[in-house]
Amino acid sequence: MTKPELIDYIANRFSADPEYPWEDDQTDCVFRHGNNKKWFALYMEVERKRLGLEGSGAASILNVKTGPLLQGSYLGMQGILPAYHMNKTNWVSIILDAIDQKTFEELLDISSELTK
């Protein structure tokens, strides 16, 4: 999934547009609930080496909240890592080009519900 596809999916499913809270960074962005302003997803481009992945260049990831009970179930799946730059007990990182659509949608729904 590309960043534009991700933005379109989240806009259509959750009525949330990307926000760029870091003035020197127009790549990484957050998606928030409109009513409580809590983040339910954080998009980042992170060097593959920093994530413990093979290859060079950056990987597009999306951090989503799972909570501690569900986190263990997802961490064993391909394309899901402990959260990068977030609480590793409650969040996971999804590698956008390494996860199936069904799991991606499921994790975004869970994150949205947990942060309402």
N, C-alpha and C positions, 0 to 999 in steps of 0.2 A: 504494500500500500504506500502510495506517495503522500507527501504532506498535503497537496491540494485535495486529494481524495479523502484524506483524514478530516480535513477542515469541512468539506462538503458533508461527509457522513455525520459528523458531530452537529453541524448546523441543522441538518434535517431531522436527526433523531432527538437532539436535546435542546434545540434552539439556543445554542451557545456559539459565539464567535471567539476566535483566538484573541487573547490579550497578550501584549508584549510588555511585561512589567520592568524589564531591565533596559534602560535607555541606550546602552551600548550594544545591545544584542537584539537584532531583528529576525533571528532564526528561531530561537527557543521561545515557546509560548505556553500559556496556561488556558485552560477552559474552566469556567466557573458557572455555578448556578446563578441565575438572575436574582433570586430572592435573598439568599443568605451570603452570596459572594464567595462561598467556599469552593476551593479547587476540587474538581473531580478527575482531572487529567493534566499532565504536564508533558509536552512534546519537547524533546531535546535531540540534538545531533551530537553524539559522543564518539570519540576515537575508539575504534574497535579494541585496541590494546587495553584501554582503561576498563573495559567491560570483561576482559579475559577472553576475548574472541580472536579467532585467527583472521589473518588478512590485514590490509592497511586501509586507511581512510576512516570515515565516520559511519556509524550505524544510526539509523533513525529509530528512536525508541519513544515509547509512551509510558509514563508512570501512571498507574492506576491503583486505587485503594482496594484491598481485598479483606483486610482484617486478619488477625492472627489465626483464626480457625480455618479459613479457606486457603491461606497463603501456601501452606505445605502441600496441598493437593495440586496447586498450579505450578509450583517450582520445579517439579519433576518433568514438566512438559517442554517440548521443543519450543524455543522462541521466547521463553519466560525466564527471567533472571531476578535475583534479589534487587530491590529498588536501587537505582543509582541516584544519589543526591537526595534521597527521601528516607523516612523511617523504614527500616528493613523489616520491622515486625508487622507493619500494617499495609505496606505498599509493595508492588512488584513492577519490574520493567518489562514491557513487551517489545521485542525486536520486530518492527513492523513488516520486514520482508521475510520473516521466518515463522509466522504464526498463521493458523487457518482462520478464515473469516468468522466461523461460528464461535470459536474461543475468544477472538477479539471482541465480538459483539457482546458476548456473555460477560467478559471482564469489565467492559465499559458500563454495562447495565448495573453490575454489582457496585462499581465505584460510585456511580451516580446515586444509587440508593443509600449507600453508606454515608454519603456526604450531604444528604438532604437536610 
